[in-house]
Amino acid sequence: MWVLYALLSAVFAALVSILAKLGLKGVNSNLATAIRTFVVLLLAWGIVFFTGKHKEIVSLTSKNWQFLILSGLATGASWLFYYKALQMGEVSKVAPIDKLSVVFTIIMAFLFLGEQADAKSLIGGLLIAAGTLVLVL
């Protein structure tokens, strides 16, 4: 089932790029990011309350809070830089560079999470990096 969710994520991520590029015309990228973030905030909290999961907030540990807050800051920085790049560049070049996050994630998973670096991961990461170069050059 996780593969279906991952594919849906990829489809919606692609829509984000196209819709954002269209919505950024004549709009400051930081303002656009703030509007997008507000919509995501409403959607996420709506789902949490609709499913009754808001009751679980009391079970979060300080470590959960710390890493979720840091993740939120990283998300915000990513979105701000992404929208600025979209505003200035072509979607067909910005999106592939953004997807280098997959390569960076693989590397960081090895370094910080202790995940194993196998041949498949290394070759896949190299192919993604090479594909990005082909697409943007």
Protein Blocks (a to p, Z undefined) as FASTA:
>chain_A
ZZmmmmmmmmmmmmmmmmmmmmmgopafklmmmmmmmmmmmmmmmmmmmnopmmmmmmpc
fklmmmmmmmmmmmmmmmmmmmmmmmmmcfklmmmmmmmmmmmmmmmmmmmnopacdfkl
mmmmmmmmmmmmmmmZZ
